[in-house]
């Protein structure tokens, strides 16, 4: 039966994931038997055809669609049918088909798995010409817009019991959000499970909308839920463990136009900062973690796409400067630059990733590619920064505006983005899958059962962020299922990247607190650059547990699990990336420890962090980590990092070191906890200061670490929590307010009471203040910090956290003390200090300019970037920026930064200097554009080496990159340590060593070698080894033919010189540089072929 309905789907935000034409899909069942009576003998296959942009532009018209049903076993088409549906102002329509298990000829299909796909084309220009509509999808011309199609599967099972059929349909569309279990159901598993979503919006962009009126047509910022309300709902109503709000970066200013006018640059930046602060406030360790960030980008063009950046400390953007839409130009300062860090709007995803890496969260750069389509993100542009910045790709997303509150929409409006995740894996991204809500309505966590689940030891913000960074997460359509994917020794879990000597055993287990069963477990295997796998590597049916052993000794592979419950709910694990080595290799990790600072130390300014490390073979590098985020790497002893502690907030922080050896074994130090205590320019440290009140003889000592921001406040309350205090006084204390409660000790606001402020040395700083009247019940408020005039108002006029006068840079002053009359309200009495910052008077910004290099210069290697700066009072700091990212700071003239240009791409780059004075006024230089031109590393993964006489071909492993002026040495069958010992060399950091495990080379007499990239010959064939062997042939010139004798030097094999001796450059690229025999009984394992990159 075929049925087509117009469907008044609640509209999607015009520039959100549904702006383009999309065929969302769903089904009423995953398994069915055509032999069952009535509804149970059919399955409803349907698609929500969504085109919000067409509705927004009033280009109403018909969508002509088709559903295709194919047998999974052999790919044969069993049937197809279609129809048309009108898309009007609601922006969507529904197409549906009830399949009874028969093919196009009316015959029942064989039992098995079937894939259904909805496709559609939009005929927006045919609204007034209904008679001209095509009869079928196949008759539509290809120039009409085609929907992003989606597919899923159903199972025809003639033996399915009737009652089980009913149960599975009920399970798939449960009418309540099942409660998750944190503790692992697998005995001995080291991680707990924490459930939530990494995609939603509040009324600080386009979300927070009531379910009674949640639509894309509503004004930005018109919703009723601010971030605090969203977190409260997700925690207390949905019962989730964590929740992320990622506001549209370019809609924060639009929302402010509605709910916090007038909009200014400062207010937009502050609102983003306030969102980060609210996430910290809403986090309760052990109960709930609140995360904040942005959804960066738009979907106006097919190259674009939305990227979630989690806990990024600065707001990225491009609005509204007109020259900010290309990959290279920096933003020309305008009047409405609504961002902290400029990021081009188009053609520059690699720039975005670089700036995310340069502005990381406390756990490092954290990101997700949202609802991806083919061509998005500059066609999945990839480099090291991309791999660093992104850890997830959404395989499920939305519906963005569903108003459901029963978690019953498992497959309603779902779109399968897993193909784009697979494409990202093939590109080289190390990413796991997420299942996101993209929630805009006030049903956060209740609209959909899909969850992204983090594996962590306990529920803290640091642990959840670290789990994301490590890709320790999985995606599930079941709200409480547990998925375990680990090695048999439990040393590694999903998301890990590691080496395995002699193979690995992989364990896949699924658990469900509600006892739901598993239909299938699929293990997928692939190689970076090896193409997207066409199907699963192995499949197990009707079991919740599977184990497989890989007995490989070379190559790098990734593995992930896709499991399907019996009711059709899907689960996907993050991959494990495994590099196999021959058995008996080095498996002993290094040991390392932080040697300075000591545990419990208090630090400030720039502090040297040092570490010791040792290994049975040798340490290759030591990493320094701060609060779970990588900060610096050192490759030579003594290992050290110069830490600018001003880059983090005052308070407790955790340091650790990680040491690695050549086999990529890693050892981690014990954590060292330190306390950072810096005084911010213009701020006031009032630690140990004393407030006294005369008549009550009360004294209160301000706690250590209390710092009042410039022009900020310290509110000292008698005995109320901050939330209760804000409610009583009807105030929201801003980010420039420090709140303390004295647990009843102070202040006691009695009649005739006054107050005095003393510093830690008991020297009077301010006071005594005017006294409360004899009857109290007043709020005394200072008119100006530098004057002695006070206003006496009724206590209900109390104004904590604001209201200070203009001041004169007088420092910390008592600004207000207020009674709180009424039975029991004494707990809300307070005294307030204000920091009338000494830097407030100076408003003149410094001037600064880049003095070298000159604009238009071509640069390479190490370069000294210099700047001049001046100020009416004095310059305190000069910062150097590269492509909008802070690179260095200098506090003394002459101002300079030593730039290693090899860390930047060969392309045009922009240099800017910023100068600061003591009042934090900022001057910015004119942009200096330079072109970087350095050596080029070359990815030779997949290249082949053929040796003619032995008729052998060796394929270089995927991901192998030969450094600029570096080497790849392919040994026959020796570990790197054995190889180095035999040849008496230590291979440098510019050498990549590969053990071919006896597959190549075989250095026989009269042997020649050829290097190819696919069918293209890169170098060779070489001249031949002597017929008796025993030689080392070394290249004299890479630019002359490899088959010419004059291109080579022939010497005894004992003179082999692997990892050195590359000839003078001619910028050719990769070529065969040396191949050597190794005489002596059993020494054939040390034979090698060497490649050199002269670029």
Secondary structure, 3 states (H helix, E strand, C coil): CEEEEECCCCCCCCCCCCCCCEEEEEECCCEECCCCCHHHHCEEEEEEEECHHHHHCCCCEEEEEEEEEEECCCCCEEEEEEEEEEECCCCEEEEEEEECCECCCCCECCCEEEEEEEEEEEEHHHCCCHHHCCCCHHHCCCCCEECECEEEEEEECCCCCHHHHHHHHHHHCCCCCCCCCCCCCCCCCCCEEEEECCCECCCCCCCCECCCCCCCCCCCCCCCCCHHHHHHHHHHCCCCCEEEEEEECCCHHHHHHHHCCCCCHHHHHHHHHHHHHHHHHHCECCCEEEEEEEEECCCCCCCCCCEEEECCCCCEECCCCCCCCCCCCCCCCCCCCCCCEECCCCCCHHHHHHHHHHCCECCECCEEECCCCCCHHHHHCCCHHHHHHCCEEEEEECCCCCCCCCCCCCCCCECCCHHHHHHHHHHCCCCEEEEECCECECCCCCCCCCEEEEEECCCCHHHHHHHHHCCCEEEECCCCEEEEEEECCCCCECCCEEEEECCEEEEEEEEECCCCCEEEEEEEEECCCCCCCCCCCEEEECCCEEEEEECCCCCEEEEEEEEEECCCCEEEECCEEEEEECCCCCCCCCEEEEEECCCCCEECCEEEEEEEEECCCCEEEEEEEECCEEEEEECCCCEEEEEEHHHCCCEEEEEEEEEEECCCCEEECCCEEEEECCCCCCCEECCCCEEEECCCCEEEECCCCCEECCCCEEEEECCCCHHHHHHHHCCCCCCCEEEEECCCCCCCCCCCCCEEEECCCCCEEEECCCCCCCCCCEEEEECCCCCCCEEEEEHHHCCCCCCCCCCCCCEEEEEEEECCCCCCHHHHCEEEEEEECCCCCCCCCCEEEEEECCCCCEECCEEEEEEEEECCCCEEEEEEEECCEEEEEECCCCEEEEEEHHHCCCCEEEEEEEEEECCCCEEECCCEEEEECCCCCEECCCCEEEECCCCEEEECCCCCEECCCCEEEEECCCCHHHHHHHHCCCCCCCEEEEECCCCCCCCCCCCCEEEEECCEEEECCCCCCCCCCCEEEEECCCCCCCCCHHHEEEEEHHHCCCCCCCCCCCCCCEEEEEEECCCCCCHHHHCEEEEEECC
